[in-house]
Amino acid sequence: MASSYFISLISFTFFILCSTATAETNNGGFSVELIPNIHYSSETPLYQRVNDALRRSVERVSHFYPQKDQSKAEIISVRGEYIVEYSLGTPPVRFFGNLDTGSDLVWTQCSPCPKCFAQTSPLFDASKSRTYRNVPCKAKQCLATSPSVGRTSCDAKGSACEYDVQYGDGSVSRGDVAWDTLTLGSTGGRDVAFPNTVFGCGHDNEGSFDPVTSGIVGLGRGAVSLVSQMGASIQGKFSYCLVPIFSEKNTSTLNFGQNAVVSGPGTVSTPMVTKQDSSSYFLTLEGMSQKAAAEGNIIIDSGTTLTILDADSYSKLEAEVASNIKLQRVKDPQQFLSLCYASKTQFLNEAPIITAHFKGADVRLFPQNTFVKVSDDVACFAFRPPNNGGGAIFGNLAQMNYLVGYDLQKNVVSFKAADCTKM
């Protein structure tokens, strides 16, 4: 999204296969393959792809903390962002969207579109879908608003529902709230169709979106998120395993239903904390080295690259990390991250292991989770405080090489160390 706002949106591509099943037939769970963003040349240095995402991480905070005055999918890593393929309409039309656990609404650019960002694929033409219907103003789906869904209102005729969603970086999408069939491609060989899925048909969309994408696929906790609309068919469960951004394999796995259960030796779980007027996934981080915290003090987000901590916690953590590294300290060429070292390696092998102490779950963060290359010869600490206050976010670099499972029935998030390149 916009360069000032990070959405390392988990992108996962759902292939459309020849046979299709409705969601009710997949109670055992299914998995979808997420595909890499093909917009970037393989010759483009990784750090060039990542730097924009790092900056967006900080502005991501304003999205979550506004100031007052059964299936397997493949997840693709590009410059710290993850992108998804899905199909919409009847007959189905394939799109790529930024998949975001930090927002709810599924939306795509639709024709006519007087103000749209550049997109390599054709816009969705609702007139060609046999199953497209506008949501009426008085329908409950039109009233399901929250800060992460956006505002809804009636059109000029007073009949159809319209939406207006704005993100922390100034990116926006406006258009019609509608129903249509959303289809996900399962690695089991049969597509999974979700009839009457609520989505946003955007006619006015602005922001620095990648041209390969057409919008956003929200996986938040709100009523109109994809997870909520999948309902009983996935038993409130989804999980992902994010490959490291420097890995030769750039696809990851997204699971739904029973396929998404994270269990077995090494699994640790922490409770989610529900907050009024927010559909984000709040956890309780008791500390990085010492334990002291308020309940629900951090959001886990697949759409943010960096990990954001309050200024005091960050200052103490940076000092502790710096005291354990004996390399030459240098400045970030972008003047964005404060703890940087001269390094030719993909990540800083000399970095100490940091333990994130969540309530009931200790998650060990290795050098690949805590340092990121920002130029050919500089690696920086992938943590920082937010701009102008705000809260904390546990970003996707910290989640790499962990199987991360969300269980909305048990209200827990589970972590299990894994080699995501082999899943």
RODO-2510 file (C-alpha; in nm, 4 decimals, decimal comma):
residues 423
     n   res          X          Y          Z
     1     m     0,0000     0,0000     0,0000
     2     a     0,1103     0,3627     0,0254
     3     s     0,4777     0,4125     0,0986
     4     s     0,3977     0,5747     0,4346
     5     y     0,1844     0,2839     0,5472
     6     f     0,2965    -0,0690     0,5698
     7     i     0,0748    -0,3471     0,4727
     8     s     0,2857    -0,6551     0,4298
     9     l    -0,0377    -0,8072     0,3334
    10     i    -0,0335    -1,1784     0,3326
    11     s    -0,0899    -1,2688    -0,0257
    12     f    -0,2103    -1,6063    -0,1134
    13     t    -0,3159    -1,7313    -0,4531
    14     f    -0,6094    -1,9575    -0,4939
    15     f    -0,6010    -2,1526    -0,8178
    16     i    -0,9268    -2,2113    -1,0017
    17     l    -0,9468    -2,5784    -1,0843
    18     c    -1,1943    -2,7647    -1,3020
    19     s    -1,4142    -2,9057    -1,0251
    20     t    -1,5844    -2,6954    -0,7585
    21     a    -1,7345    -2,7784    -0,4207
    22     t    -1,9401    -2,5571    -0,1939
    23     a    -1,7978    -2,4730     0,1483
    24     e    -2,0359    -2,7113     0,3266
    25     t    -1,8636    -3,0115     0,1702
    26     n    -1,5246    -2,9256     0,3158
    27     n    -1,5763    -2,9490     0,6901
    28     g    -1,2524    -3,1437     0,7187
    29     g    -1,0606    -2,8348     0,6095
    30     f    -0,8760    -2,7367     0,2963
    31     s    -0,5497    -2,5733     0,1968
    32     v    -0,4707    -2,3078    -0,0612
    33     e    -0,1511    -2,2270    -0,2445
    34     l    -0,0274    -1,8700    -0,2346
    35     i     0,1787    -1,7509    -0,5314
    36     p     0,4647    -1,4966    -0,5494
    37     n     0,4199    -1,1506    -0,6861
    38     i     0,5464    -1,1746    -1,0434
    39     h     0,5619    -0,7965    -1,0853
    40     y     0,9206    -0,7785    -0,9588
    41     s     1,2223    -0,8926    -1,1549
    42     s     1,4224    -1,1682    -0,9889
    43     e     1,7269    -0,9483    -1,0453
    44     t     1,5908    -0,6691    -0,8269
    45     p     1,7855    -0,6625    -0,4965
    46     l     1,5727    -0,7820    -0,2066
    47     y     1,6497    -0,4751     0,0042
    48     q     1,5000    -0,2489    -0,2637
    49     r     1,1734    -0,4429    -0,2361
    50     v     1,1752    -0,4348     0,1443
    51     n     1,2605    -0,0724     0,2241
    52     d     0,9174     0,0615     0,1237
    53     a     0,7479    -0,2019     0,3374
    54     l     0,9602    -0,1070     0,6380
    55     r     0,8429     0,2516     0,6171
    56     r     0,4812     0,1477     0,5784
    57     s     0,5098    -0,0510     0,9019
    58     v     0,5171     0,2644     1,1105
    59     e     0,2153     0,4224     0,9445
    60     r     0,0362     0,0895     0,9870
    61     v     0,0075     0,1794     1,3551
    62     s    -0,2423     0,4579     1,2817
    63     h    -0,4689     0,1996     1,1164
    64     f    -0,4947     0,0002     1,4400
    65     y    -0,4478     0,2775     1,6953
    66     p    -0,6236     0,5885     1,5569
    67     q    -0,5251     0,9080     1,7359
    68     k    -0,7954     1,1200     1,9007
    69     d    -0,7527     1,5088     1,7711
    70     q    -0,9581    -2,7095     0,5744
    71     s    -0,7317    -2,6475     0,2784
    72     k    -0,3808    -2,5400     0,1993
    73     a    -0,2851    -2,2251     0,0149
    74     e     0,0408    -2,0919    -0,1082
    75     i     0,1555    -1,7594     0,0331
    76     i     0,3964    -1,5464    -0,1683
    77     s     0,6672    -1,3253    -0,0272
    78     v     0,7653    -1,0128    -0,2169
    79     r     0,9524    -0,7209    -0,0539
    80     g     0,8024    -0,8193     0,2800
    81     e     0,4485    -0,8439     0,1465
    82     y     0,2281    -1,1482     0,0876
    83     i    -0,0192    -1,1646    -0,2017
    84     v    -0,3247    -1,3832    -0,2815
    85     e    -0,5141    -1,5185    -0,5790
    86     y    -0,8867    -1,5844    -0,5646
    87     s    -1,1822    -1,5864    -0,8055
    88     l    -1,4968    -1,3793    -0,8057
    89     g    -1,8272    -1,4118    -0,9901
    90     t    -2,0005    -1,6630    -1,2176
    91     p    -1,8242    -1,7507    -1,4385
    92     p    -1,5269    -1,7014    -1,2018
    93     v    -1,2698    -1,4330    -1,2799
    94     r    -0,9265    -1,4614    -1,1189
    95     f    -0,7707    -1,1774    -0,9169
    96     f    -0,4706    -1,1177    -0,6913
    97     g    -0,5298    -0,9366    -0,3612
    98     n    -0,3261    -0,8298    -0,0607
    99     l    -0,4376    -1,0625     0,2174
   100     d    -0,4514    -0,8786     0,5475
   101     t    -0,5166    -1,0127     0,8964
   102     g    -0,5381    -0,6490     1,0100
   103     s    -0,8545    -0,5582     0,8171
   104     d    -1,1906    -0,7105     0,7308
   105     l    -1,3373    -0,6046     0,3993
   106     v    -1,2679    -0,8015     0,0809
   107     w    -1,2630    -0,5541    -0,2088
   108     t    -1,1495    -0,5404    -0,5686
   109     q    -1,1409    -0,2720    -0,8364
   110     c    -1,4542    -0,2727    -1,0530
   111     s    -1,5535    -0,1169    -1,3823
   112     p    -1,6430     0,1541    -1,4442
   113     c    -1,3635     0,3024    -1,2360
   114     p    -1,3141     0,6785    -1,2807
   115     k    -1,0316     0,6772    -1,0263
   116     c    -0,8364     0,3494    -1,0022
   117     f    -0,4721     0,2623    -0,9414
   118     a    -0,2832     0,0872    -1,2234
   119     q    -0,3726    -0,2829    -1,2492
   120     t    -0,2280    -0,5383    -1,4917
   121     s    -0,5402    -0,7578    -1,5016
   122     p    -0,8838    -0,6413    -1,6242
   123     l    -1,1173    -0,4785    -1,3727
   124     f    -1,4062    -0,6869    -1,2397
   125     d    -1,7163    -0,6320    -1,4543
   126     a    -2,0161    -0,7020    -1,2331
   127     s    -2,2536    -0,6983    -1,5311
   128     k    -2,0937    -1,0187    -1,6598
   129     s    -2,1463    -1,2169    -1,3378
   130     r    -2,4728    -1,4121    -1,3101
   131     t    -2,4470    -1,4199    -0,9298
   132     y    -2,3680    -1,0537    -0,8564
   133     r    -2,6200    -0,8595    -0,6442
   134     n    -2,5998    -0,5218    -0,4716
   135     v    -2,6536    -0,5243    -0,0950
   136     p    -2,9576    -0,3107     0,0036
   137     c    -2,9116    -0,0257     0,2518
   138     k    -3,1245    -0,1951     0,5165
   139     a    -2,9437    -0,5310     0,5006
   140     k    -2,7454    -0,6253     0,8117
   141     q    -2,4294    -0,6580     0,6005
   142     c    -2,4556    -0,2866     0,5230
   143     l    -2,4642    -0,2067     0,8928
   144     a    -2,1593    -0,4187     0,9849
   145     t    -1,9234    -0,1245     1,0229
   146     s    -1,6082    -0,0880     1,2326
   147     p    -1,2841     0,1119     1,2040
   148     s    -1,1336    -0,1721     0,9989
   149     v    -1,4377    -0,2086     0,7714
   150     g    -1,5039     0,1551     0,6923
   151     r    -1,8192     0,3646     0,6667
   152     t    -2,1323     0,2577     0,4805
   153     s    -2,4152     0,4696     0,3445
   154     c    -2,6979     0,4656     0,0905
   155     d    -2,6468     0,5595    -0,2714
   156     a    -2,8125     0,8638    -0,4283
   157     k    -3,1301     0,6620    -0,4923
   158     g    -3,1467     0,5535    -0,1280
   159     s    -3,1517     0,1828    -0,2079
   160     a    -2,8033     0,0295    -0,2576
   161     c    -2,5302     0,0132     0,0075
   162     e    -2,2015     0,1949    -0,0510
   163     y    -1,8740     0,1737     0,1450
   164     d    -1,5826     0,4057     0,2137
   165     v    -1,2759     0,2452     0,3723
   166     q    -0,9632     0,4443     0,4560
   167     y    -0,6283     0,3056     0,5705
   168     g    -0,3587     0,4590     0,7876
   169     d    -0,1469     0,5673     0,4919
   170     g    -0,4218     0,7615     0,3215
   171     s    -0,5052     0,4800     0,0791
   172     v    -0,8792     0,4519     0,0187
   173     s    -1,1398     0,2409    -0,1560
   174     r    -1,4966     0,3496    -0,2241
   175     g    -1,7721     0,1690    -0,4076
   176     d    -2,0685    -0,0667    -0,3819
   177     v    -2,1237    -0,3335    -0,1168
   178     a    -2,2316    -0,6472    -0,3030
   179     w    -2,2819    -1,0225    -0,2884
   180     d    -2,1176    -1,2675    -0,5270
   181     t    -1,9539    -1,6100    -0,5319
   182     l    -1,5931    -1,6113    -0,4117
   183     t    -1,3932    -1,9195    -0,5085
   184     l    -1,0703    -2,0514    -0,3587
   185     g    -0,8570    -2,3147    -0,5265
   186     s    -0,7744    -2,6073    -0,3002
   187     t    -0,4559    -2,8118    -0,3210
   188     g    -0,6841    -3,1129    -0,2755
   189     g    -0,7915    -3,0767    -0,6385
   190     r    -1,1365    -2,9225    -0,5983
   191     d    -1,2154    -2,5541    -0,5874
   192     v    -1,4151    -2,4343    -0,2874
   193     a    -1,6946    -2,1882    -0,3642
   194     f    -1,8488    -1,9505    -0,1105
   195     p    -2,1795    -1,8228    -0,2555
   196     n    -2,3198    -1,4871    -0,1435
   197     t    -1,9905    -1,3533    -0,0116
   198     v    -2,0051    -0,9858     0,0824
   199     f    -1,7347    -0,7791    -0,0872
   200     g    -1,6595    -0,4248    -0,1950
   201     c    -1,6818    -0,3422    -0,5663
   202     g    -1,4493    -0,0417    -0,5735
   203     h    -1,5010     0,2418    -0,8208
   204     d    -1,2732     0,4987    -0,6518
   205     n    -0,9452     0,3542    -0,5230
   206     e    -0,6216     0,5333    -0,4389
   207     g    -0,2858     0,4262    -0,2950
   208     s     0,0495     0,2759    -0,3902
   209     f    -0,0812    -0,0746    -0,4594
   210     d     0,1265    -0,3106    -0,6680
   211     p    -0,0098    -0,3354    -1,0255
   212     v    -0,0402    -0,7144    -0,9987
   213     t    -0,3011    -0,6746    -0,7235
   214     s    -0,6608    -0,5584    -0,7542
   215     g    -0,7411    -0,4873    -0,3890
   216     i    -0,7406    -0,6432    -0,0422
   217     v    -0,8656    -0,9676     0,1117
   218     g    -0,9337    -0,9124     0,4823
   219     l    -0,8873    -1,1900     0,7390
   220     g    -0,9783    -0,9924     1,0510
   221     r    -1,2380    -1,0828     1,3131
   222     g    -1,5163    -0,8582     1,1834
   223     a    -1,8485    -0,9766     1,0423
   224     v    -1,7589    -0,9196     0,6764
   225     s    -1,4051    -1,0606     0,6802
   226     l    -1,3358    -1,3668     0,4664
   227     v    -1,2751    -1,5787     0,7781
   228     s    -1,6085    -1,4801     0,9335
   229     q    -1,7985    -1,5371     0,6099
   230     m    -1,6488    -1,8848     0,5681
   231     g    -1,8324    -1,9630     0,8920
   232     a    -1,8769    -2,3193     1,0137
   233     s    -1,6996    -2,4643     0,7105
   234     i    -1,3596    -2,3795     0,8668
   235     q    -1,4611    -2,4032     1,2357
   236     g    -1,3062    -2,0619     1,3004
   237     k    -0,9544    -2,1878     1,2207
   238     f    -0,6821    -2,0704     0,9828
   239     s    -0,3044    -2,0830     0,9903
   240     y    -0,0052    -1,9850     0,7809
   241     c     0,3676    -2,0512     0,7637
   242     l     0,5657    -1,7605     0,6164
   243     v     0,8873    -1,8450     0,4350
   244     p     1,1821    -1,6125     0,5102
   245     i     1,1941    -1,3216     0,2669
   246     f     1,5474    -1,4166     0,1597
   247     s     1,4531    -1,7782     0,0816
   248     e     1,4792    -1,9139    -0,2740
   249     k     1,1297    -2,0539    -0,2189
   250     n     0,8919    -1,7601    -0,2118
   251     t     0,5613    -1,9392    -0,1647
   252     s     0,4044    -2,0186     0,1690
   253     t     0,1035    -2,2145     0,2874
   254     l    -0,2358    -2,0955     0,4111
   255     n    -0,4631    -2,3516     0,5780
   256     f    -0,8319    -2,3469     0,6743
   257     g    -1,0401    -2,5691     0,9014
   258     q    -0,8921    -2,8883     1,0443
   259     n    -0,5865    -2,8468     0,8206
   260     a    -0,5129    -2,5291     1,0167
   261     v    -0,4834    -2,6902     1,3596
   262     v    -0,1418    -2,6175     1,5141
   263     s    -0,0500    -2,8850     1,7676
   264     g     0,2181    -3,1313     1,8722
   265     p     0,5550    -3,0986     2,0477
   266     g     0,6869    -2,7438     2,0666
   267     t     0,3481    -2,5748     2,0215
   268     v     0,2772    -2,2784     2,2498
   269     s    -0,0501    -2,0870     2,2660
   270     t    -0,1560    -1,7460     2,3925
   271     p    -0,5092    -1,6077     2,4386
   272     m    -0,6566    -1,3449     2,2107
   273     v    -0,7937    -1,0319     2,3727
   274     t    -1,1153    -0,8842     2,2344
   275     k    -1,1432    -0,5064     2,2287
   276     q    -1,4530    -0,3028     2,1593
   277     d    -1,4778    -0,1483     1,8116
   278     s    -1,1784    -0,3436     1,6827
   279     s    -1,1577    -0,6635     1,4815
   280     s    -0,7789    -0,6925     1,5133
   281     y    -0,6084    -0,9882     1,6803
   282     f    -0,4800    -0,8520     2,0116
   283     l    -0,2369    -1,0555     2,2236
   284     t    -0,0619    -0,9852     2,5518
   285     l     0,3141    -0,9363     2,5234
   286     e     0,4553    -0,9536     2,8737
   287     g     0,7999    -0,8445     2,7601
   288     m     1,0994    -0,9169     2,5438
   289     s     1,3394    -0,9758     2,8300
   290     q     1,1575    -0,8661     3,1420
   291     k     0,7897    -0,9301     3,1977
   292     a     0,5464    -0,6462     3,2612
   293     a     0,2470    -0,5648     3,0476
   294     a    -0,1144    -0,4645     3,0182
   295     e    -0,3547    -0,7183     2,8712
   296     g    -0,4053    -0,6980     2,4961
   297     n    -0,1130    -0,4607     2,4415
   298     i    -0,0004    -0,5847     2,0985
   299     i    -0,1610    -0,6757     1,7663
   300     i    -0,0337    -0,9708     1,5619
   301     d    -0,0481    -0,8735     1,1969
   302     s     0,0552    -1,0513     0,8803
   303     g     0,0319    -0,7203     0,6989
   304     t     0,3064    -0,5372     0,8863
   305     t     0,6735    -0,6063     0,8180
   306     l     0,8463    -0,4609     1,1236
   307     t     0,7673    -0,5245     1,4890
   308     i     0,6570    -0,1996     1,6543
   309     l     0,7089    -0,1445     2,0278
   310     d     0,6347     0,1544     2,2490
   311     a     0,9282     0,3953     2,2789
   312     d     1,0372     0,2879     2,6279
   313     s     1,0255    -0,0850     2,5549
   314     y     1,2049    -0,0358     2,2255
   315     s     1,4816     0,1735     2,3817
   316     k     1,5533    -0,0918     2,6454
   317     l     1,5474    -0,3746     2,3904
   318     e     1,7752    -0,1923     2,1466
   319     a     2,0306    -0,1257     2,4212
   320     e     2,0261    -0,4913     2,5255
   321     v     2,0681    -0,6168     2,1682
   322     a     2,3467    -0,3669     2,0934
   323     s     2,5382    -0,4747     2,4035
   324     n     2,5545    -0,8296     2,2653
   325     i     2,6829    -0,7452     1,9161
   326     k     3,0491    -0,6579     1,8646
   327     l     3,0327    -0,5541     1,4991
   328     q     3,0872    -0,2132     1,3414
   329     r     2,7774    -0,0041     1,3906
   330     v     2,6726     0,2069     1,0889
   331     k     2,3820     0,4301     0,9851
   332     d     2,0803     0,3133     0,7896
   333     p     2,1191     0,4561     0,4364
   334     q     1,7458     0,5331     0,4454
   335     q     1,7748     0,6935     0,7916
   336     f     1,4747     0,4940     0,9092
   337     l     1,6049     0,2228     1,1446
   338     s     1,8411     0,3138     1,4274
   339     l     2,0376    -0,0037     1,5073
   340     c     2,2387    -0,1092     1,2018
   341     y     2,5629    -0,2933     1,1317
   342     a     2,7967    -0,3476     0,8399
   343     s     2,7061    -0,6916     0,7045
   344     k     2,7268    -0,8787     0,3756
   345     t     2,5052    -1,1667     0,4903
   346     q     2,1280    -1,1883     0,4440
   347     f     2,0764    -1,1434     0,8149
   348     l     2,2988    -1,0812     1,1140
   349     n     2,4251    -1,4191     1,2386
   350     e     2,5885    -1,2470     1,5370
   351     a     2,2534    -1,1208     1,6683
   352     p     2,1347    -1,2720     1,9977
   353     i     1,8190    -1,4820     2,0226
   354     i     1,5340    -1,2722     2,1620
   355     t     1,2391    -1,4298     2,3394
   356     a     0,8968    -1,2709     2,3001
   357     h     0,7133    -1,3518     2,6216
   358     f     0,3459    -1,3696     2,5326
   359     k     0,0975    -1,4661     2,7999
   360     g     0,1436    -1,8438     2,8288
   361     a     0,3704    -1,8648     2,5226
   362     d     0,7415    -1,7911     2,4786
   363     v     0,8371    -1,7383     2,1123
   364     r     1,2089    -1,7365     2,0284
   365     l     1,3172    -1,4898     1,7619
   366     f     1,6321    -1,5767     1,5705
   367     p     1,8556    -1,3414     1,3662
   368     q     1,6431    -1,3998     1,0550
   369     n     1,3419    -1,2711     1,2522
   370     t     1,5109    -0,9672     1,4039
   371     f     1,7487    -0,8212     1,1408
   372     v     1,6842    -0,7302     0,7776
   373     k     1,9089    -0,6188     0,4925
   374     v     1,8420    -0,2584     0,3887
   375     s     2,1320    -0,2333     0,1406
   376     d     2,4047    -0,4550    -0,0025
   377     d     2,6253    -0,4131     0,3029
   378     v     2,3979    -0,2982     0,5862
   379     a     2,1637    -0,5007     0,8113
   380     c     1,9315    -0,3294     1,0589
   381     f     1,7275    -0,4288     1,3631
   382     a     1,3722    -0,4959     1,2364
   383     f     1,2074    -0,3320     1,5363
   384     r     1,1311     0,0332     1,6017
   385     p     0,8947     0,2625     1,7945
   386     p     0,5886     0,4120     1,6237
   387     n     0,5736     0,7696     1,5025
   388     n     0,3673     1,0030     1,7222
   389     g     0,2706     0,7454     1,9799
   390     g     0,0393     0,4519     1,9115
   391     g     0,0490     0,0879     2,0070
   392     a     0,2528    -0,2225     1,9363
   393     i     0,2423    -0,4634     1,6412
   394     f     0,4042    -0,8070     1,6073
   395     g     0,5003    -0,8025     1,2394
   396     n     0,5575    -1,0705     0,9795
   397     l     0,9392    -1,0755     0,9896
   398     a     0,9093    -1,1942     1,3500
   399     q     0,6607    -1,4611     1,2380
   400     m     0,8766    -1,6149     0,9639
   401     n     0,9472    -1,9885     1,0004
   402     y     0,6665    -2,0298     1,2516
   403     l     0,3420    -2,2123     1,1903
   404     v     0,0979    -1,9547     1,3265
   405     g    -0,2550    -2,0749     1,3956
   406     y    -0,5673    -1,8725     1,4794
   407     d    -0,8513    -2,0548     1,6557
   408     l    -1,1507    -1,8258     1,6954
   409     q    -1,3493    -2,0909     1,8829
   410     k    -1,0871    -2,1397     2,1530
   411     n    -0,9835    -1,7749     2,1183
   412     v    -0,6106    -1,8498     2,1015
   413     v    -0,3160    -1,7956     1,8688
   414     s    -0,0609    -2,0789     1,8570
   415     f     0,3024    -2,0811     1,7453
   416     k     0,5145    -2,3757     1,6411
   417     a     0,8677    -2,3433     1,5044
   418     a     0,8860    -2,4869     1,1520
   419     d     1,0827    -2,4828     0,8296
   420     c     0,8220    -2,3085     0,6162
   421     t     1,0128    -2,3857     0,2956
   422     k     0,9197    -2,7520     0,3466
   423     m     0,5483    -2,7001     0,4086
***
